C-alpha cells in the first residue's frame, strides 16, 4: 500500500486535500513512545525503499508550504529514517 500512498501524495488531489500527506509524515516521524512500533512496521523495507522515504521527506522539507507548516515533524522524520538506515 505504501507505494500507492506515496504516489498519491504527489497528485493534485493530495495537494488540495493535504490530509493524507500530513498523515504519512506523522507516521514517518513518530513520537518516542511510538518509535518501536513504527520500527517494526518499517522493518521489512529495503535500504532502497527507506531511501525513497527519505527523498519524500526531503521533498517536503524543500516545499515552502510543508517546510513552514511542520518543520519539526520533517526534522524528526529525517532523523528517524536515518537511524533506520544506520
N, C-alpha and C positions, 0 to 999 in steps of 0.2 A: 504494500500500500504506500510505503514511503516514496518510491519513485513517482507515483501519480500525484501524491501530495506536493512534492517539490515542484513538479511541472506546473501544477495548478497555481502555485504561488507567483508564477510569472505571467499569468493571464490578466487581461483587462478586468475580468470579473473579480479576481482576487485583489487587484489594485483598487478597485472600487470598494469592496467589502472590507478587506484587510483582516477580518477576524481569524481566518484560517492561518494566515501568515504569522500573525501575532501568537496564535496558539502553538504553532510549530516552534517559534523562537523560544517561548516559555518552556517548552518541553526539552529543548536543547540547552537550556540554562537553568537546571534545577537548583532549588534551594538545597542547602546542605542535607537536610533531613530526607530529601527525595533523591539525592545523588546515587545512593547504592541501587535503588530500584531502576533508575534510568540507565546506569551502567549495565545492568543485567539485560534490559530491553535492547540496548545497542550492542551487546557483546558479540553478536553473530555477524556484524557488519565487517567487511574487509577494510584494510587501510585505505584503499582507493575510495570506497564508499564513505568512509569518515572524512577523507579529504574533500569529497563532494559537499558534505555538510559544512565543512569549514568554509569552502568557497561561497556557499549560500549565505552564511552568516557574514562573511566579508562583503558580499554584495549588499547586505542590509546595512552594514557599517558605512559603506560608501554612498548609500542612498540618503539624500538630505532629509526626507520625511522620517525614515526609520531611525537614522542616527540621532535625530533630535528627540523622537518620541520615546525611545527605550535604550539609551546608551549603556546603562548598567547591565541590562539583560544581554545585550550584544557582547559586552566585555566578558560577562560570566560564561556565556555560551562558548566563546572562543577559548577561554581558559579551560572549561570542562572538556571540550573536544580535543584540545591539545594534550590534556592529561590522558585521554583515551588513546591517543596516537603514540604516547611515550612508551 
